[in-house]
Amino acid sequence: MNTLTVSLVTIMIPGVIMALIYDTYTQHKSWDSFRYVLMSVVFGIVTYLAMQAAVSLFQLIAGIGDTKSINWKLLSVWSIPNEEKIAINPLEILLGGLCAIPLGLIAVYLATKRTFHELLLRKGISNKYGDDNAFIRSVEIMHRNTGQCYVLLHENNMLIHGTVYLYNENEKTQELGLLNATVLSSETGSVLWTTGFIYLSKEYGKMVVFENYIEVPHDKESDAEKNQHADL
């Protein structure tokens, strides 16, 4: 590893820290190596821009009486394209790493609240909600509304009711963790057992999650069956 590579990696430390925070605390599709490097560069630029804005604002406030005499200071990182040898300012890297922590948490908050995606949807600019799929979004809506849900497992003839606590989805399975769960028979509705916590993991399409369970009265069910037979 030559000096240039070491210098570039060192300068990217704030971006790497911010990318690690974002990757750890948000739900999104897995990043490959190229995407991780790209996001680290983007987050690094955001961190240095925020630092530059803070320095410029401080200089402006300090010299508000005579703005023409202000000797505007630029971070050394902006001079990299104009120099053959990269000069590293350890103080800038250290401060960048510290700034990356709150900036990463802000990015996590905005991603969790879908602020940017919601704005694009409202303006009709995009019809894509983000990296999350329908399963994650549906469980989040239930968690926000009542905090409770029902899970129907066809293969096991089980209907499970509980409070949403954990949820995740990967390339193969969908996972749910429910608190104060009640396991019922999906055929008879009788309670099989209760537990303080239950973990569920199923392949795609083998877990049906819904928020409210309203049992259809027998008389209405009979009327619906009669109408169905009449149509046939």
C-alpha positions as CSV (number, residue, x, y, z in Angstrom):
1,M,0.0,0.0,0.0
2,N,1.7,3.2,-1.2
3,T,1.6,6.7,0.4
4,L,-1.2,7.9,-1.9
5,T,-3.5,5.1,-1.0
6,V,-2.9,5.6,2.7
7,S,-3.6,9.3,2.4
8,L,-6.9,8.7,0.5
9,V,-8.1,6.1,3.0
10,T,-7.2,8.4,5.9
11,I,-9.2,11.3,4.3
12,M,-12.2,9.0,3.8
13,I,-12.4,8.1,7.6
14,P,-15.2,10.5,8.3
15,G,-17.2,9.2,5.4
16,V,-16.6,5.6,6.4
17,I,-17.8,6.4,10.0
18,M,-21.0,8.0,8.7
19,A,-21.6,5.1,6.2
20,L,-21.1,2.5,9.0
21,I,-23.7,4.4,11.2
22,Y,-26.2,4.6,8.3
23,D,-25.7,1.0,7.3
24,T,-26.1,-0.3,10.8
25,Y,-29.2,1.6,11.9
26,T,-31.3,1.7,8.7
27,Q,-33.3,-0.9,6.8
28,H,-32.1,-1.1,3.2
29,K,-30.9,-3.5,0.6
30,S,-27.4,-4.9,1.2
31,W,-24.6,-2.8,-0.2
32,D,-21.9,-4.4,-2.4
33,S,-18.3,-3.2,-2.1
34,F,-18.6,-0.6,-4.8
35,R,-21.8,0.8,-3.3
36,Y,-20.1,1.0,0.2
37,V,-17.1,2.9,-1.2
38,L,-19.4,5.2,-3.1
39,M,-21.5,5.9,-0.1
40,S,-18.4,6.5,2.0
41,V,-17.2,9.1,-0.5
42,V,-20.5,10.8,-0.6
43,F,-20.9,10.9,3.2
44,G,-17.3,12.1,3.4
45,I,-18.0,15.0,1.1
46,V,-21.1,15.8,3.2
47,T,-19.1,15.8,6.4
48,Y,-16.4,18.1,5.0
49,L,-19.1,20.4,3.5
50,A,-20.7,20.7,7.0
51,M,-17.3,21.4,8.6
52,Q,-16.6,24.1,5.9
53,A,-20.0,25.7,6.5
54,A,-19.3,25.7,10.3
55,V,-15.9,27.3,9.8
56,S,-17.2,29.9,7.4
57,L,-20.1,30.8,9.6
58,F,-17.7,31.2,12.6
59,Q,-15.5,33.5,10.5
60,L,-18.5,35.5,9.4
61,I,-19.8,36.0,12.9
62,A,-16.4,36.9,14.2
63,G,-15.8,39.5,11.4
64,I,-19.3,40.7,11.0
65,G,-18.2,44.3,11.5
66,D,-15.9,44.2,8.5
67,T,-16.7,41.3,6.2
68,K,-14.3,42.6,3.5
69,S,-11.3,42.0,5.7
70,I,-12.2,38.3,6.4
71,N,-9.5,35.9,5.3
72,W,-11.7,33.0,4.4
73,K,-10.2,29.7,5.4
74,L,-10.7,26.6,3.3
75,L,-10.2,23.0,4.5
76,S,-7.1,21.4,3.2
77,V,-9.1,18.6,1.7
78,W,-10.4,20.9,-1.1
79,S,-6.9,21.5,-2.4
80,I,-6.3,17.8,-3.2
81,P,-7.2,18.0,-6.9
82,N,-4.6,20.8,-7.4
83,E,-1.7,19.0,-5.7
84,E,0.4,16.1,-6.7
85,K,1.0,15.1,-3.1
86,I,-1.9,14.8,-0.7
87,A,-1.3,16.7,2.5
88,I,-3.2,15.3,5.5
89,N,-4.4,17.6,8.3
90,P,-4.8,15.3,11.3
91,L,-7.0,17.9,13.1
92,E,-9.4,18.0,10.2
93,I,-9.6,14.2,10.1
94,L,-10.2,14.0,13.8
95,L,-12.9,16.7,13.7
96,G,-14.4,15.1,10.6
97,G,-14.7,11.8,12.5
98,L,-16.4,13.5,15.4
99,C,-18.8,15.4,13.1
100,A,-19.6,12.2,11.2
101,I,-21.3,10.7,14.3
102,P,-24.1,13.3,14.7
103,L,-24.4,13.7,10.9
104,G,-24.8,9.9,10.6
105,L,-27.5,9.9,13.2
106,I,-29.3,12.7,11.4
107,A,-29.1,10.7,8.1
108,V,-30.5,7.7,10.0
109,Y,-33.4,9.8,11.3
110,L,-34.2,11.2,7.9
111,A,-34.1,7.8,6.3
112,T,-36.3,6.3,9.1
113,K,-38.8,9.0,8.7
114,R,-38.7,8.8,4.9
115,T,-38.6,12.6,4.8
116,F,-36.9,12.8,1.4
117,H,-38.9,10.0,-0.2
118,E,-42.2,11.4,1.2
119,L,-41.4,14.8,-0.4
120,L,-40.7,13.2,-3.8
121,L,-43.9,11.2,-3.6
122,R,-46.0,14.2,-2.7
123,K,-44.5,16.2,-5.6
124,G,-45.0,13.4,-8.0
125,I,-41.3,13.3,-8.8
126,S,-41.0,9.6,-8.0
127,N,-43.3,6.6,-7.4
128,K,-40.6,4.6,-5.6
129,Y,-40.7,4.6,-1.8
130,G,-37.1,3.7,-1.3
131,D,-35.0,0.6,-0.6
132,D,-37.6,-0.9,1.7
133,N,-40.1,-3.5,0.3
134,A,-43.8,-3.9,1.1
135,F,-43.2,-6.4,4.0
136,I,-41.0,-4.0,6.0
137,R,-43.2,-1.0,5.3
138,S,-46.4,-2.9,6.2
139,V,-45.0,-4.1,9.5
140,E,-43.8,-0.6,10.3
141,I,-47.3,0.8,9.6
142,M,-48.8,-1.7,12.0
143,H,-46.1,-1.0,14.6
144,R,-46.9,2.7,14.3
145,N,-50.7,2.4,14.3
146,T,-51.5,-0.1,17.1
147,G,-48.2,-1.9,17.7
148,Q,-50.1,-5.2,17.3
149,C,-50.6,-7.6,14.4
150,Y,-51.8,-11.1,13.5
151,V,-49.6,-13.6,11.7
152,L,-51.2,-16.5,9.7
153,L,-49.1,-19.5,9.1
154,H,-50.9,-21.8,6.6
155,E,-48.5,-24.7,6.8
156,N,-48.7,-24.9,10.6
157,N,-52.5,-24.1,10.9
158,M,-51.6,-21.3,13.4
159,L,-52.8,-17.8,13.9
160,I,-50.5,-15.7,16.1
161,H,-51.4,-12.4,17.8
162,G,-48.8,-10.2,19.5
163,T,-47.1,-6.9,19.8
164,V,-44.6,-6.1,17.1
165,Y,-41.1,-5.9,18.5
166,L,-38.6,-7.1,15.9
167,Y,-38.9,-7.4,12.1
168,N,-36.5,-8.1,9.3
169,E,-36.2,-9.4,5.8
170,N,-33.3,-10.8,3.9
171,E,-32.9,-12.5,0.5
172,K,-34.6,-15.7,1.6
173,T,-36.7,-15.2,4.6
174,Q,-39.0,-12.9,6.5
175,E,-38.6,-12.6,10.3
176,L,-40.9,-11.3,13.0
177,G,-40.5,-11.1,16.8
178,L,-43.7,-10.6,18.8
179,L,-44.1,-9.8,22.5
180,N,-47.0,-11.2,24.6
181,A,-48.0,-13.6,21.8
182,T,-51.1,-15.8,21.7
183,V,-51.0,-18.8,19.4
184,L,-54.4,-19.9,18.2
185,S,-55.5,-22.7,15.9
186,S,-56.4,-21.1,12.5
187,E,-59.1,-23.7,12.0
188,T,-61.0,-23.6,15.3
189,G,-59.8,-20.3,16.8
190,S,-59.0,-22.1,20.1
191,V,-55.9,-20.9,22.1
192,L,-53.0,-23.4,21.9
193,W,-50.6,-21.5,24.2
194,T,-49.3,-18.1,25.1
195,T,-45.8,-16.8,25.5
196,G,-43.9,-13.6,26.4
197,F,-42.0,-13.6,23.2
198,I,-42.0,-15.6,20.0
199,Y,-39.7,-15.5,17.0
200,L,-41.0,-16.4,13.5
201,S,-39.1,-17.0,10.4
202,K,-40.6,-18.1,7.1
203,E,-39.8,-18.1,3.4
204,Y,-41.5,-15.6,1.1
205,G,-45.2,-16.1,0.7
206,K,-45.6,-18.4,3.7
207,M,-46.4,-15.8,6.3
208,V,-49.5,-13.5,6.1
209,V,-49.4,-10.5,8.4
210,F,-52.4,-8.3,9.1
211,E,-53.4,-5.8,11.7
212,N,-57.1,-6.4,12.6
213,Y,-58.9,-9.7,12.9
214,I,-62.7,-9.4,12.7
215,E,-64.6,-12.7,12.9
216,V,-67.5,-12.9,10.4
217,P,-70.8,-13.8,12.1
218,H,-72.1,-17.2,11.0
219,D,-75.3,-15.7,9.6
220,K,-73.4,-13.3,7.3
221,E,-71.1,-16.1,6.4
222,S,-74.0,-18.3,5.4
223,D,-75.5,-15.5,3.3
224,A,-72.2,-15.0,1.5
225,E,-72.0,-18.7,0.7
226,K,-75.6,-18.7,-0.6
227,N,-74.9,-15.7,-2.8
228,Q,-71.8,-17.4,-4.1
229,H,-73.7,-20.6,-4.9
230,A,-76.4,-18.5,-6.6
231,D,-73.9,-16.9,-8.8
232,L,-72.6,-20.2,-9.9
